[in-house]
Amino acid sequence: MFFSSDNASCVPPEVMDALMRANSGAEMPYGHDTIMDQVRHTVREVFEAPEAAVYLVATGTAANSLSLACLCPPWGAALCHSTAHVQMDEGNAPEFFMDGGKLVLVPGADGRMDPDALRATLGRMTPASIHNALPAALTLTNTTELGTVYSPDQIAELTAIARAADLGVHLDGARFANALVATNASPADMTWKAGVDIVTLGGTKNGLLGVEAVILFDPARATEFERRRKRGGHLFSKHRYLSAQMLAYLQDGLWLRLARQANAAAQRLARGIESIPGGRLIHPCEANIVFADVPEAAHTRARAAGASYYLNKTVDHPLGARLVTSWNTTDADVDRFLGHLRG
Ligand SMILES: *Cc1c(COP(=O)(O)O)cnc(C)c1O
């Protein structure tokens, strides 16, 4: 009954097998390994982007921060949702790597940026005088931090507003696979066809040991990203072990299968909580995160039985819980937890 985070789960056997296969003989270091050639090829095929530049780093914070630094100069601003991971959970790394560039918050219900609020924020910031931060980037998150997802059309609506003001667009895809299977969209529809310049494709939360891919659809940005990755200490020498994870992830649709399992477990959990007296969802459950109010006695029973999850208390939801499912959450795990909540 472990619902604290999806990165608390273990690693699927397909990925461990791929690591064992990669673990023989010599391979060139620093991303020149032959497995990385296959990763590049596979990513370009999966995203229908034959020109895309593809890099691997070990954390989502690095992936986001290095990506934003490529889009936003030290005198610039990157616009993000008020609950964005780059704002709440990355210890100012985005601002650090942007060398002075700052985040500007844009509101929106259920974790999705409101197009009118984006328009209004940009309206206030432009035309930027020499005294103001220059709006330079838009960063969106899909799956959002509140467990909802953007459709490709919703992404496109926001990126059109940003592009009209000359902003570059980054998509934080720490849970990209969960958003894809939730919408049935193709990776291309969800990214470059919807106006995204750079996507950070999460692996760790969906089963890898620790790899995120950064995909730059404009190869002209590649050299700058490479320089920034090295300068930021994120160019791995024994790179083949990163490559092997990402290749296994994308091969035979493993990434989508893992995400489907996580999303299905979250749906089961959400429907179950709604059936409990006093149980109510705080945000729609569209991927693998459930935000729900449950009665205090239910919390007490579940905690006493060993369930692990974070409380997400707010003024309006003093008994709010945040429950995250992962690729190996079973129906039995969910049902046992629901049984304790019901009492
Ligand atoms: C977890 C997460 C990240 C990456 O976090 P790291 O701990 O740096 O790997 C990035 N964005 C979102 C939305 C996340 O949930």
The ligand as an SDF file (V2000), in Angstrom:
LIG
                    3D

 15 15  0  0  0  0  0  0  0  0999 V2000
    9.4550   14.1860  -10.3720 C   0  0  0  0  0  0  0  0  0  0  0  0
    9.2720   15.2810  -11.3140 C   0  0  0  0  0  0  0  0  0  0  0  0
   10.3710   15.8650  -11.9730 C   0  0  0  0  0  0  0  0  0  0  0  0
   11.8020   15.3850  -11.8130 C   0  0  0  0  0  0  0  0  0  0  0  0
   12.2870   15.3780  -10.5610 O   0  0  0  0  0  0  0  0  0  0  0  0
   13.7170   14.8090  -10.1280 P   0  0  0  0  0  0  0  0  0  0  0  0
   13.5170   14.4620   -8.7150 O   0  0  0  0  0  0  0  0  0  0  0  0
   14.6930   15.9100  -10.3260 O   0  0  0  0  0  0  0  0  0  0  0  0
   14.0610   13.6460  -10.9910 O   0  0  0  0  0  0  0  0  0  0  0  0
   10.1240   16.8800  -12.8630 C   0  0  0  0  0  0  0  0  0  0  0  0
    8.8880   17.3190  -13.1080 N   0  0  0  0  0  0  0  0  0  0  0  0
    7.8000   16.7800  -12.5210 C   0  0  0  0  0  0  0  0  0  0  0  0
    6.4350   17.2680  -12.8760 C   0  0  0  0  0  0  0  0  0  0  0  0
    7.9590   15.7560  -11.5870 C   0  0  0  0  0  0  0  0  0  0  0  0
    6.8880   15.2350  -10.9860 O   0  0  0  0  0  0  0  0  0  0  0  0
  1  2  1  0
  2  3  1  0
  2 14  2  0
  3  4  1  0
  3 10  2  0
  4  5  1  0
  5  6  1  0
  6  7  2  0
  6  8  1  0
  6  9  1  0
 10 11  1  0
 11 12  2  0
 12 13  1  0
 12 14  1  0
 14 15  1  0
M  END
$$$$
